[in-house]
Amino acid sequence: MVEGTSQRLDAIFHALSDPTRREMLRNLSRQQRSVGELAAPFEISLAAASKHIKVLERAGLVQREVQGRLHVCRLDAGPLHAGLEWMRHYERFWNERLDALGALLKAEDHVAAAASAATVKPANKSTRSK
């Protein structure tokens, strides 16, 4: 993997590793918001919210625009594509492994069912003489 791509993925996954930042992105997916609006759902200061937003900006997930005294943020979901492509590789990896496990378990079930059928004895009907 190219060094720049690796660093970009590191920044994206670091940004997504925090639940506050994930919620901020979720809010930005609906509409652009000010730093104050992004901070409002959390019990954090504007300075703490700004630090979270800077992490999102470094990952390329948020664009901040200064409008007078107001800092307005908007989502840039484009960089998420790189993370999605990285995860797709592992999705294929795990799907192949899970398919193989499923086939193995199915084969074992057939063997167990056949063995069980072979050991089941028919019910003995005894006749009683009076």
N, C-alpha and C positions, 0 to 999 in steps of 0.2 A: 504494500500500500504506500502511496506517495506521502511524504512527510506532512505536507500541507493538508491533505485529506485526513490523515490521522489526527492532526491538531484540531481540525474543524469538528471531527466526530467527538473528540474529547470535550470540546467546548459545548457542543450540543447536548451530549449526555450529562455533563456536569450541570448545565442549566436545567435540564429536565429532572435531575435527581432530587430537587427540593419541591415539596408539595405546595409551598406558597407560590413559587415561580410557575408551577404547572397550572395553578388556579388563575394566576395573572394572565397566562396565555389563553386559558379558556375564556376569561372575560374579554380579552382583546379579540378573540375570534368572533365575538358578537358585534363589536364596534370599537373604534378608537376611544381611548380614555386618558384622562389626565393622571399624573402621578398620584394625586390625592384620591381620585376615584379608584385607582388600583390598590391603594393602601387601605381604603375604607373597610373592606370586609375582614381585615386582619387587625389584631391588636399590636400594630407596629407603628413606629414613627415614620414620618416622611423620609427621613434620612435612611432608615432601614429599607423602606420600599425602594428608594433610589438605588441602593446597593444591589438589591435583587434585579432591578431593571437593567443596571449596568452589566450584570452577568448575562442577562438575556440579550442585550445589545452586542456584547462580545461574541456571542454564539451566532449573531446575525438574525435572531428570531424577532427582535423588536427594533423598530425605527422610532427615534424620538425627535420631535420637532418643537422648537421653542417658538411660542406665539406670545410675544410680550413677556409677561411674568409666568405664563402658563406653559408647562411642559406636557405636550400631548404625545402619547405613544400609540403605535399601531403595530399589528402583527405582520410579520413577514414569514409566512410558513414555508417558503422555498427551501431553506436549509434543512427542514425536517425530512426532505426527500433523501438526502444523503444517509441519514440515520435509518430511514425505512429500507433503503437498499441494503445496508449493512445487516439489518435484522432479517431481511428476506433470505439471505444466504443461510442463516442459521435456522430459519423456518423450514427450508428444504431439508437441511441436515436432520432436524428433529422429526419431520414428517416421515422421512425414510426409515429412521430408527423405530418410530412408533408403528409404522406399517409392518416392519419385520417382527416386532414384538407381538402385534395383533395376530399375524399369521402363525407364529409359534404357539401362542395361547389357544388359537382355534384348533391347531393340529393336536395339541395336548388334550383338549376337550373331546375331540373325536376318539383318541386313543382311550381316554378314561371312560367314555360312553360305551365303546366296544368292549372293554374289559368288564364293565359293570353288567352289560347285557349277557356276557358269557357266564358270569357267576351267579346270576339270578336263577333260582330253581323254580320250576312251576309249582304252584300250590298243590299239596298232596290232598287228594280227596279220598278220605277213608270211608269205607262203608261199614256201618255198624250192623251187626246181626242181632236180631232180637231173639 
